[in-house]
Amino acid sequence: MTVSTFRNQLINHVIPLVSGQALFQTAAILVATFSGLVGFNLAEDKSLATLPIAVISVGTAVMLIPASLLMKKYGRKKGFITGIALGFLAGMITSAGIYFHNFWVFVIGNMLIGCYQGFSQYYRFAAAESVDEKFKSKAISWVVSGGVFAAIVGPYLARYTKDLGNIPFLYSYLAISVLSLISFLIISRLKPQQVKEADSVNSHQERPLSKIVKQPAFIAAIISSATGSSVMIMVMTATPIAMKLCGHTADDSAIVIQWHVLGMFVPSFFTGNLIQRFGATRIISMGILMFVIHVSFALTGTDFLHFVSGLVFLGIGWNFMFIGGSFILTRSYTTGDQAKTQAFHDFIAFAIISISSFLAGAILNAWGWKMVNIVVIPMLIIAFISVQWFAFSQKKAVLS
């Protein structure tokens, strides 16, 4: 493969996907920052205040499989544009809910944001499919790096838009529609991928899902992705509350979360190179080590330095495990299998993540911050064993 060929793949496919991911993540940060507050303002029953955030997960889970099947039939480009259209509609409906002070309209708009997220989950896979095998890990890593843009721009956009006009938060949610329009302009220029002859043959060799999920590659991928994301979500969800209980201010929590988000996405600039050089299993193992370092901080103190240091390592650990798991997943399917394999992987992972998010608050309330971090240790042990088993199976296959 020539440098010029890879440069064309980068410009025509990967960069637009990175941009689409960055714009979606920016919208997601706006929603994560304000939907709970807006829900509290709009809901007559204040116990329903977090419902707008909860239905985002529902919308994502519901849309993951239909989004993948739609892309299989009509192509990635049309699928992403459909998701972006849902994002634009979500911004308009949530804004209408705020403008007319209607809680349930606002809830519906948030569910559509979840549907938008269901399509956006496939940006990383589309990038991997658009480059040659040796650059797949880099392509996935670059798409995830779009979160760096969101981590920097999202909080500033949130602060700038929340008090614009006479109705608080209205322009923040209108901004989601604007971000979606920008994303449409970029994704609409996405070049169609050329199907290689080998891929064309493989597209007719579709295997049953029951056979695919028994592969060591799929098992290692799902355990890595789900464990990395579940551990990260459990701890991140509990962190602001734990910090408040430990006497820290809301500003302290905001700083910790911002550093955590940077820890999640900044490593993406080199994670792909690390996977290319050392292999995905070693990078996933390094991610598990990053989580262990976080746990050591969490169990030895609750001052600001312990929280911020631990959450940075937590973000890096997620990055290594998520990108490493996504790369291994690409080794578990052929072109004909990719739609259902990717959909099933993300659906299962997202279901586990949702459960973990729900459990975090219950564990924190019942047993405290330290127990939240102790609970993740068995999950990390299982992930480590699974990735070592996959590495052993790979070596065995090469030797046989």
GUNU-849447 format. One record per atom (N, C-alpha, C, CB): residue in one letter; x, y, z. Coordinates in steps of 0.001 Angstrom, whole numbers, plus 500000, padded with zeros to 6 digits. Glycine has a CB too. Layout:
<pts>
AXYZ...
</pts>
This chain:
<pts>
M500845498798500000M500000500000500000M500876501248500000M499046500008501228T500611502173499100T501411503384499011T500933504426500007T501367503948497598V501819505393500295V501467506477501209V500316507286500639V502680507384501475S500335507509499311S499279508311498691S497921507618498797S499613508585497220T497901506281498702T496647505543498836T496078505703500229T496855504065498520F496944505564501227F496484505725502610F496029507152502867F497595505342503596R496724508130502258R496327509522502432R494928509747501862R497343510464501756N494635509122500723N493302509253500136N492239508621501032N493268508611498747Q492549507462501619Q491621506817502541Q491371507706503755Q492162505447502983L492429508345504212L492338509218505381L491429510412505087L493740509701505805I491653511068503938I490897512272503593I489449511939503241I491563512999502424N489240510892502447N487907510588501940N487003509875502940N488026509757500720H487599509156503894H486791508331504791H486998508653506267H487100506885504555V488238508579506733V488488508637508177V488227510027508750V489921508222508476I488756511081508114I488606512441508649I487133512847508774I489345513443507754P486279512596507756P484856512923507945P484224512165509113P484083512619506672L484640510922509329L484093510137510429L484574510669511775L484479508666510276V485830511090511837V486347511733513056V485532512989513364V487857512090512899S485245513772512327S484462515003512505S483048514702512976S484412515797511199G482434513679512379G481095513295512803G481066512864514259G480570512181511926Q482079512082514667Q482169511651516057Q482365512841516990Q483312510652516230A483226513777516606A483507514949517445A482253515788517646A484617515807516820L481480515982516589L480272516802516684L479191516112517508L479737517121515289F479060514794517330F478095514080518165F478501514136519636F477966512621517707Q479783513903519937Q480235513910521330Q480023515282521969Q481718513512521413T480186516340521183T479929517690521706T478468517833522108T480301518764520659A477575517333521253A476149517352521592A475879516509522833A475305516841520411A476562515366522938A476361514480524085A476786515148525391A477137513179523890I477865515936525338I478310516645526541I477284517697526961I479680517308526302L476698518394525985L475638519353526305L474480518664527023L475133520042525026V474091517516526505V472969516781527089V473318516279528488V472571515602526187A474509515693528632A474917515174529935A475010516285530973A476256514454529822T475369517480530524T475536518607531439T474195519176531909T476350519701530768F473205519231531007F472000519999531311F470693519210531449F471821520998530270S470600518005530887S469287517341530844S468717517058532229S469393516043530074G469582516728533193G469096516522534553G468539517796535151G470202515989535431L469245518915534937L468792520201535463L467494520650534795L469874521262535269V467437520502533471V466222520896532759V465051520011533182V466434520812531230G465325518709533311G464285517798533769G463735518197535128G464818516389533828F464621518625536015F464197519065537350F463321520312537249F465426519347538248N463683521222536350N462912522456536181N461525522199535591N463673523424535292L461430521227534685L460185520999533953L459238520027534645L460496520489532584A459783519054535373A458945517996535947A458173518484537175A459807516788536323E456879518230537176E456097518530538378E456467517567539505E454583518448538077D456653516292539143D457126515298540103D458649515255540014D456496513879539826K459336515799540995K460786515945540918K461517514606540930K461272516795542062S460822513533541314S461464512215541257S461710511765539821S460608511180541982L461049512443538862L461232512115537443L462314512965536783L459921512294536696A463036513752537563A463983514713536992A465047514063536127A464647515487538091T465495512849536498T466560512193535729T466021511318534601T467416511352536652L464699511285534430L464125510466533355L464646510853531968L462614510581533375P464802512151531652P465353512496530324P466716511865530057P465471514004530191I467552511739531073I468855511105530883I468695509599530720I469788511418532067A467786509009531521A467586507561531456A467092507115530081A466596507123532526V466199507901529457V465643507475528169V466666507594527036V464402508304527835I467754508315527254I468817508349526243I469386506950526062I469941509347526645S469623506256527176S470126504876527112S469112503969526430S470446504345528525V467835504185526709V466785503383526078V466793503604524565V465398503738526669G466872504869524157G466898505180522732G468092504551522022G466917506677522531T469242504584522679T470449503990522092T470297502491521935T471675504300522950A469863501815523003A469715500362522961A468709499934521899A469288499835524326V467601500671521795V466556500343520830V467056500508519394V465325501222521063M467941501482519160M468336501827517794M469569501077517299M468590503295517705L470370500468518183L471634499870517772L471470498829516657L472301499233518964I470552497896516846I470385496829515854I469724497344514574I469554495686516444P468621498118514638P468058498671513399P469051499533512626P466827499490513716A469890500303513346A470878501150512664A471863500307511873A471632502024513675S472333499212512475S473287498354511789S472668497686510572S473823497303512738L471430497213510712L470755496559509588L470455497547508467L469459495897510058L470095498781508831L469849499806507822L471129500107507033L469311501090508481M472247500191507747M473519500462507070M473932499300506178M474618500747508093K473619498087506605K473946496932505772K473199496988504445K473616495630506508K471943497453504485K471118497480503279K471408498683502402K469661497470503651Y471594499872503032Y471701501106502256Y473080501756502293Y470695502082502746G473979501234503106G475318501799503169G475533502674504396G475591502596501929R476813502837504773R477170503619505954R476728505082505824R478678503550506190K476970505660504661K476701507087504481K475238507415504743K477088507525503071K474324506670504133K472895506926504320K472483506655505762K472061506063503359G473105505657506364G472805505364507760G473205506505508679G473503504094508187F474419507026508481F474877508135509327F474037509388509120F476345508446509043I473624509629507875I472779510800507608I471426510642508296I472586511001506085T470903509410508339T469654509154509069T469826509478510551T469210507682508893G470950509036511123G471224509331512523G471351510818512784G472480508633512961I472023511517511874I472183512965512015I470824513669511932I473138513511510927A469949513174511045A468600513749510949A467851513584512271A467805513084509800L468031512433512916L467416512219514230L468007513181515260L467612510755514691G469317513463515135G469954514424516031G469404515821515849G471443514434515812F469209516216514589F468618517534514307F467208517612514892F468582517808512774L466422516562514663L465050516526515183L465058516553516712L464306515266514673A466018515851517311A466118515827518771A466369517217519333A467229514880519212G467260517975518683G467532519334519130G466306520215519052G468642519937518315M465518520076517987M464324520894517821M463232520522518832M463790520752516400I463071519214519063I462006518771519975I462354519105521423I461764517255519829T463609518879521827T463998519245523197T463855520755523400T465457518797523493S464207521531522382S464047522995522473S462578523373522617S464648523685521228A461709522677521866A460270522939521971A459759522600523367A459494522130520913G460278521502523930G459889521135525283G460254522206526302G460532519828525666I461446522788526118I461876523866527013I461045525125526776I463375524171526811Y460834525472525522Y460119526707525181Y458678526668525702Y460124526927523653F458009525516525529F456605525399525953F456473524836527368F455837524513524977H457599524643528021H457636524122529393H456864522802529488H457048525159530385N457175521902528571N456496520608528513N457517519499528779N455797520402527127F457407518884529936F458374517872530363F458394516680529417F458059517403531777W457232516190529008W457185514954528222W457683515163526796W455768514407528194V457485516337526248V458090516646524947V459608516642525069V457595518018524417F460107517195526159F461550517192526413F462083515765526545F461872517994527685V461333514896527190V461729513493527341V461823512811525977V460728512741528245I460833513033525133I460845512441523786I462068512910523005I459554512806523019G462384514195523100G463562514719522415G464844514054522894G463657516216522615N464950513799524184N466131513127524719N466233511680524248N466110513171526233M465108511020524107M465144509657523573M465677509656522140M463738509019523620L465312510673521368L465824510779519997L467329511039519990L465093511898519238I467827511733520995I469278511904521117I469930510542521315I469635512859522295G469282509686522098G469773508319522262G469766507564520944G468934507574523288C468728507764520133C468678507129518809C469835507608517933C467331507426518117Y470132508903518014Y471275509477517295Y472561508794517739Y471367511009517531Q472675508557519035Q473859507880519554Q473961506455519036Q473840507876521072G472796505800518841G472799504446518309G473483504367516956G471388503929518199F473275505363516097F473955505408514801F475423505794514965F473251506399513862S475704506710515868S477066507214516033S478029506154516555S477064508395516969Q477494505106517181Q478347504026517672Q479132503360516546Q477508502988518399Y478671503514515320Y479284502794514195Y480320503613513436Y478216502352513238Y480586504831513859Y481636505620513196Y482979504885513246Y481767507016513860R483307504295514408R484616503649514552R484732502427513654R484854503248516009F483648501672513496F483691500493512636F483789500902511170F482449499614512863A483072501957510803A483143502429509412A484562502871509070A482153503596509178A485242503504510015A486626503921509782A487529502713509591A487134504780510947A487334501681510426A488159500473510310A487948499785508960A487836499495511454E486725499834508459E486414499189507180E486947499962505982E484922499019507040S487305501222506186S487702502072505064S489202502059504787S487262503479505323V489978501359505629V491434501325505462V491910499882505397V492142502077506616D493152499704504981D493733498375504933D493930497818506337D495061498403504183E494106496506506408E494171495791507685E495183496394508654E494514494342507442K496358496760508177K497413497237509064K497102498584509701K498701497332508309F496106499306509160F495775500630509696F494437500655510442F495742501643508568K493807499483510643K492495499453511294K492544500027512704K491966498028511339S493551499638513492S493631500124514871S493816501638514904S494785499433515619K494598502166513959K494784503616513884K493476504321513544K495853503965512844A492726503759512594A491474504385512175A490479504444513328A490867503624510993I490349503343514069I489453503320515228I489898504353516256I489416501912515865S491201504384516498S491755505298517500S491500506750517116S493258505058517672W491674507073515844W491468508459515395W490011508879515570W491888508617513917V489082507975515266V487669508322515430V487354508595516895V486766507193514892V487850507745517779V487610507960519210V488237509275519671V488175506785520036S489333509676519019S490003510923519407S489133512147519168S491304511073518646G488045511992518400G487115513097518215G486559513604519538G485980512673517311G486602512743520558G486145513145521877G486993514239522502G486123511964522779V488239514392522058V489090515466522582V488491516818522220V490536515348522030F488064516949520965F487393518179520528F486179518454521405F486969518078519044A485379517407521640A484175517567522447A484507517941523886A483353516290522421A485559517332524427A485938517599525821A486362519046526020A487069516669526252I486924519646524974I487372521042525073I486250522010524720I488576521283524154V485554521734523597V484540522659523093V483222522534523857V484301522414521610G482834521295524201G481552521061524839G481295521901526084G481444519640525192P482212521890527065P481973522692528281P481882524190528004P483077522441529287Y482707524698527072Y482634526123526731Y481313526457526045Y483810526519525824L480877525589525139L479611525809524458L478449525767525458L479407524757523349A478539524860526416A477499524762527439A477419526042528265A477762523562528354R478570526535528690R478574527752529507R478098528968528717R479973528011530058Y478432529020527425Y478086530181526606Y476601530215526268Y478904530182525326T475991529046526046T474619529010525540T473556528930526632T474462527845524620K473913528511527839K472879528210528832K472082529445529252K473512527579530052D472685530619529210D471988531828529653D471660532789528513D472821532543530679L471813532317527266L471430533160526132L469911533316526084L471955532561524804G469446534494525733G468012534725525612G467310534770526955G467394533660524761N465997534737526891N465184534862528107N464832533527528740N463920535605527796I465058532428528015I464698531095528518I465975530297528734I463737530350527528P466325529987529966P467560529244530244P467594527909529507P467707529008531748F468764527573528959F469071526294528310F468464526144526916F468592525169529174L467593527054526479L466950526889525175L467981526830524055L465965528031524919Y468923527758524067Y469908527809522984Y470921526663523075Y470639529149523008S471085526093524250S471968524927524381S471427523767523555S472111524508525867Y470117523574523605Y469529522456522858Y469319522799521384Y468199522050523486L469120524066521068L469131524469519660L470506524242519050L468722525945519513A471541524362519886A472911524123519410A473090522691518929A473922524427520519I472324521737519501I472403520348519051I471963520242517593I471533519432519943S470924520972517226S470476520976515828S471518521619514920S469137521715515696V472164522677515402V473215523334514606V474392522383514411V473691524648515294L474791521698515474L475883520724515367L475519519615514384L476210520123516749S474250519205514390S473799518168513461S473856518651512014S472376517730513808L473505519910511773L473597520459510412L475037520476509917L473017521877510366I475956520872510788I477377520876510419I477836519450510111I478244521494511557S477399518506510952S477757517112510735S477207516601509402S477240516250511886F475980517012509056F475393516613507772F476243517104506607F473962517154507642L476685518358506672L477496518918505593L478792518132505404L477811520388505877I479336517610506506I480592516858506430I480347515425505960I481296516850507798I479399514739506600I479150513335506274I478576513174504868I478198512719507295S477844514179504378S477281514094503028S478372514078501963S476331515262502777R479575514500502338R480704514479501404R481539513201501543R481590515703501629L481096512306502404L481802511041502605L481798510239501305L481154510222503755K482975509813500880K483092509067499626K482636507628499818K484541509102499106P481945507055498819P481554505646498930P482786504752498940P480617505247497774Q482725503695499739Q483871502795499835Q483872501827498664Q483853502025501168Q485069501526498223Q485221500535497165Q485281499153497803Q486495500813496307V484425498249497327V484419496889497866V485475496063497155V483022496234497717K486413495529497954K487467494713497365K486904493363496942K488633494526498357E487599492711496017E487114491430495488E486952490410496605E488075490888494418A487924490377497517A487855489419498621A486654489698499505A489137489460499451D486396490958499723D485255491328500551D483947490958499862D485285492826500866S483927491126498535S482719490790497787S482397489307497920S482881491167496309V483444488462497888V483248487023498059V482763486729499472V484555486252497767N483424487340500461N483081487093501853N481670487552502202N484073487779502751S481174488569501472S479847489102501777S478765488056501558S479561490333500924H479064487003500771H478090485947500511H478302484755501432H478169485501499058Q479257484865502356Q479571483758503246Q479142484100504675Q481080483427503192E477903484497504826E477397484910506123E477223483698507027E476069485665505972R477727483822508251R477656482746509233R476586483054510271R479021482538509914P476060482023510928P475076482271511990P475734482969513180P474420480945512445L474970483824513846L475500484572514982L475968483636516093L474445485536515519S475273482513516248S475644481558517300S477065481039517121S474668480386517314K477518480973515884K478881480526515607K479883481645515847K478996480019514170I479513482862515475I480415484011515614I480725484289517078I479802485257514964V479691484265517939V479887484660519345V480696483637520137V478540484864520019K480924482455519581K481734481443520271K483225481601519984K481282480047519864Q483570482482519066Q484972482681518723Q485725483365519864Q485093483507517438P486976482960520107P487781483649521127P487890485149520880P489171483047521179A487968485572519607A488097487000519294A486853487761519742A488331487205517781F485665487217519458F484442487917519855F484312487965521373F483210487236519241I484591486852522036I484471486798523498I485426487794524147I484756485370524016A486673487820523664A487651488763524218A487235490197523950A489041488505523632A486691490453522748A486278491818522387A485138492305523276A485850491875520911I484111491483523453I482953491916524228I483301492092525699I481815490918524078I484147491207526220I484538491333527634I485394492577527835I485308490072528107S486297492837526901S487152494017527020S486338495303526923S488233493999525940S485513495403525885S484720496622525678S483729496838526814S483973496553524341A483009495784527174A481978495914528195A482579496174529571A481118494664528232T483665495478529894T484291495679531194T484883497079531299T485376494627531434G485625497493530271G486229498818530299G485194499917530453G487030499047529045S484110499814529685S483077500847529738S482270500776531027S482148500721528541S481982499560531509S481191499406532729S481927499935533945S480829497950532942V483216499581534057V484012500065535178V484097501585535132V485424499442535158M484342502122533949M484454503570533806M483147504268534190M484840503931532369I482010503750533691I480717504369533963I480358504277535448I479625503709533115M480609503118536054M480292502951537473M481010503994538322M480671501542537943V482312504125538072V483115505039538884V482785506488538558V484609504777538668M482662506825537275M482403508206536880M481043508676537386M482475508347535359T480034507791537332T478706508151537808T478716508456539300T477719507033537510A479492507679540045A479527507834541497A480434508978541953A479984506546542134T481375509391541117T482394510354541547T481842511690542051T483324510617540416P480965512397541306P480495513697541803P479799513595543164P479545514318540793I478994512535543341I478298512356544620I479296512039545721I477242511235544519A480251511149545410A481259510793546409A482079512009546818A482181509697545872M482427512849545855M483203514045546174M482401514999547051M483644514755544889K481116515114546764K480266515977547597K480210515453549032K478838516067547007L480076514140549173L480029513537550503L481353513683551249L479662512069550394C482433513816550485C483761513982551090C484113515454551316C484823513331550207G483174516358551046G483389517769551337G483940518600550212G484280517887552460H484015518037549012H484512518790547857H483376519581547212H485159517839546822T483722520647546508T482728521510545878T482340520994544497T483257522936545772A481261521568543952A480826521217542599A481888521596541572A479496521909542263D482585522711541798D483666523114540894D484802522087540909D484203524506541286D485098521547542092D486116520489542190D485704519283541356D486334520068543665S484442518894541464S483938517751540702S484029518005539203S482491517444541095A483688519235538796A483737519576537369A485153519463536829A483201520992537135I486128519909537613I487530519822537187I487957518363537059I488451520562538185V487571517556538045V487932516131538019V487330515448536794V487456515424539309I486061515723536511I485401515079535363I486025515546534047I483883515385535367Q486390516819533959Q487001517307532726Q488350516626532483Q487178518834532783W489156516479533541W490431515773533401W490196514298533062W491264515897534699H489143513734533609H488806512346533295H488465512197531809H487624511868534166V487649513114531290V487259513046529877V488481513198528973V486215514136529549L489387514093529343L490631514226528577L491442512939528642L491470515408529103G491451512299529820G492134511010529946G491517509949529063G492114510544531380M490200510035528843M489512509081527978M489924509220526519M488017509256528103F490092510466526056F490205510680524612F491593511082524116F489242511719524207V492379511783524908V493706512207524444V494587511026524040V494402513013525529P494586509903524795P495430508775524378P495105508233522990P495305507664525373S493917508569522470S493534508062521150S494504508479520052S492147508540520799F495256509555520282F496213509991519275F497369509004519100F496756511355519643F497585508134520101F498679507175519959F498278505737520268F499808507571520853T497052505484520714T496640504115521040T496731503204519820T495210504105521594G496302503710518665G496378502900517447G497801502488517124G495793503658516276N498756503404517281N500165503071517041N500662502030518030N501033504326517128L500221502153519285L500641501190520308L500107499793519983L500154501637521707I498847499720519535I498270498427519163I499020497836517975I496771498574518831Q499361498705517023Q500097498256515840Q501470497694516218Q500259499413514846R502094498299517208R503447497900517591R503474496734518571R504168499071518191F502573496752519588F502637495762520659F501510494739520628F502626496456521973G500464494997519840G499329494084519789G498200494512520716G499775492686520143A496978494169520323A495808494609521073A495748494001522469A494553494261520314T496138492738522611T496021492089523919T496925492743524953T496355490606523806R498106493158524556R499001493831525495R498474495211525887R500396493960524891I497877495908524936I497336497240525241I496109497124526140I496972497993523938I495267496110525911I494127495889526803I494626495563528209I493221494747526269S495652494736528304S496235494415529614S496784495665530283S497349493364529468M497371496554529498M497845497824530042M496665498675530531M498662498594528978G495540498606529810G494339499312530246G493849498797531589G493238499175529205I493879497480531764I493481496890533046I494405497389534158I493511495338532971L495697497486533866L496647498018534850L496310499466535210L498087497931534308M495894500270534221M495503501656534491M494312501696535463M495146502388533165F493368500775535276F492227500701536191F492672500332537603F491203499683535682V493626499407537689V494143498999539000V494803500182539710V495152497837538848I495528501003538945I496140502204539530I495059503145540051I497027502931538488H493995503305539264H492877504132539759H492338503598541080H491742504184538718V492092502274541140V491537501669542354V492456501929543541V491328500149542161S493772501868543319S494718502123544410S494588503549544930S496155501867543943F494372504512544046F494135505891544481F492826505986545268F494099506845543263A491776505341544748A490456505442545372A490426504828546770A489417504768544497L491204503783546981L491171503077548259L492128503660549300L491497501627548040T492988504586548875T493991505113549814T493749506561550224T495358505000549206G492699507195549687G492429508572550099G491263509178549344G493656509425549901T490740510276549906T489595510949549280T489832512451549139T488323510700550095D491098512867549128D491346514283548878D491294514555547377D492714514714549465F491382515810546986F491214516192545579F492232515491544686F491343517711545421L493486515400545128L494541514788544322L494242513319544049L495895514927545021H493696512615545043H493349511209544833H492257511076543774H492890510563546154F491254511938543847F490166511859542871F490648512189541460F489036512805543267V491358513301541299V491741513729539953V492759512770539343V492313515153539987S493708512293540142S494709511349539620S494046510035539237S495825511100540661G493188509535540140G492520508275539852G491653508339538619G491693507859541016L490920509435538461L490005509546537312L490750509709535989L489059510724537511V491943510289536006V492747510351534782V493148508945534362V494004511235534986F493640508137535317F494008506752535003F492786505944534583F494687506088536210L491636506240535184L490394505573534798L490085505837533317L489221506053535691G490262507096532885G490009507442531489G490957506745530533G490113508929531302I492240506702530891I493230506035530039I492931504543529938I494655506255530585G492559503943531076G492224502517531071G491064502215530147G491895502046532473W490026503071530186W488889502879529273W489345502971527830W487786503918529545N490160503952527514N490615504152526139N491313502907525605N491557505356526059F492235502367526383F492996501189525933F492086499972525768F494128500867526932M491165499769526713M490305498586526650M489240498723525562M489637498346528006F488688499926525389F487631500123524401F488178500024522981F486954501479524610I489270500717522712I489852500683521362I490438499301521078I490946501775521205G491112498723522064G491656497375521884G490563496363521622G492457496958523102G489459496428522381G488348495510522171G487685495713520817G487326495675523271S487532496978520410S486930497272519105S487790496707517970S486748498796518926F489117496800518119F490007496269517097F489908494745517024F491452496693517379I489899494077518172I489789492616518171I488462492184517549I489915492059519609L487408492957517789L486109492610517211L486180492561515692L485043493613517652T486950493444515081T487053493460513614T487692492182513085T487864494675513150R488348491407513969R488964490146513556R488008488973513661R490190489871514389S486784489216514150S485862488117514419S484801487937513336S485191488337515741Y484786488817512312Y483747488715511300Y484305488970509910Y482621489690511597T483556488512508907T483840488829507519T482900489954507097T483677487572506597T482994490382505853T482131491463505379T480663491100505501T482458491807503936G480322489856505225G478927489439505304G478379489399506713G478772488104504687D479280489257507706D478847489123509100D478869490425509881D479707488128509797Q479461491470509312Q479814492614510135Q478610493313510759Q480585493592509320A477504493451510026A476361494219510533A475802493606511813A475260494299509471K475493492322511771K474878491708512954K475887491526514083K474261490358512590T477164491295513737T478182491123514782T478400492427515534T479513490633514173Q478565493519514812Q478761494824515443Q477537495212516274Q479046495900514378A476342494974515711A475112495341516421A474969494537517706A473884495123515524F475213493235517631F475063492390518819F476108492760519875F475189490893518441H477336493008519433H478409493407520360H478030494683521102H479739493612519599D477625495714520379D477320496995521014D476048496927521855D477182498081519958F475076496117521422F473844495981522200F474127495345523558F472809495144521428I474890494246523556I475224493571524808I476067494478525692I475967492253524534A477081495119525084A477947496015525858A477136497148526465A479071496583524975F476228497735525681F475461498866526178F474484498442527265F474715499535525040A473933497236527157A473038496732528200A473790496583529521A472421495380527781I475011496043529454I475830495871530660I476213497233531237I477104495041530346I476543498170530356I476900499528530793I475724500181531519I477331500396529583S474508500019530974S473325500623531584S473079500060532978S472096500397530702I473238498752533133I473070498123534437I474122498650535420I473168496585534312S475353498778534945S476440499271535803S476165500694536276S477781499219535054S475656501516535367S475339502897535716S474271502945536799S474874503672534479F473274502075536680F472205502024537671F472738501541539025F471070501104537185L473622500528539006L474131499945540243L475065500882540998L474848498657539942A475736501766540274A476734502634540904A476138503434542052A477335503582539875G474988504068541788G474358504876542819G473907504049544002G473190505620542249A473363502849543738A472883501986544818A474039501519545700A472136500773544242I475155501133545080I476318500679545851I476906501818546662I477387500091544922L477006502998546049L477544504156546762L476672504507547958L477661505361545821N475366504466547748N474438504829548825N474478503821549970N473015504936548281A474633502545549628A474580501491550645A475924501277551350A474128500188550010W477024501308550603W478321500910551171W479439501924550996W478749499633550563G479220502984550222G480221504031550132G481152503928548934G481023504033551356W481995504952548794W482893505124547657W483888503973547496W483643506420547799K484452503514548601K485447502451548501K484840501174547936K486065502175549868M483616500856548325M482988499633547835M482711499716546336M481688499364548594V482379500906545823V482192501061544378V483447500601543641V481863502535544020N484601500920544182N485866500558543540N486297499122543827N486950501502543988I485913498595544986I486215497195545287I485424496267544368I485901496878546764V484172496643544083V483296495820543250V483879495607541855V481919496463543143V484629496574541343V485141496454539966V486327495500539869V485549497825539437I486953495144540991I488151494302540952I487872492934540320I488704494116542364P486808492207540728P486532490920540051P486285491085538554P485320490244540687M485663492190538145M485423492437536727M486743492556535975M484583493708536534L487713493232536586L489025493396535953L489772492073535874L489862494421536719I489623491230536904I490276489912536890I489724489055535754I490079489190538246I488395489060535594I487768488299534511I488248488804533150I486229488395534603A488332490123532993A488797490697531726A490239490288531446A488678492233531751F491083490314532464F492493489941532280F492613488479531854F493293490182533580I491851487602532501I491898486178532152I491423485970530719I491035485346533128S490364486652530328S489808486460528984S490775486923527900S488485487210528849V491450488038528129V492357488548527108V493609487678527005V492742489998527414Q494054487110528150Q495198486204528108Q494821484891527409Q495714485925529536W493590484444527637W493099483253526940W493060483484525434W491702482866527452F492597484672525027F492566484997523602F493975485025523023F491871486347523372A494921485645523746A496315485702523276A496884484297523131A497189486533524247F496576483414524084F497055482025524018F496456481295522825F496714481273525314S495155481507522576S494489480845521446S495069481314520118S492976481111521480Q495471482600520061Q496083483127518842Q497445482473518594Q496236484658518936K498243482378519640K499565481733519504K499423480275519121K500364481848520809K498436479611519709K498205478197519407K497802478010517955K497129477620520327A496974478941517433A496521478858516046A497685479069515080A495416479893515778V498614479936515436V499770480204514584V500694478985514547V500538481449515084L500869478327515693L501787477196515776L501222475938515132L502129476917517218S499876475817515093S499274474605514561S499258474579513033S497871474460515087
</pts>
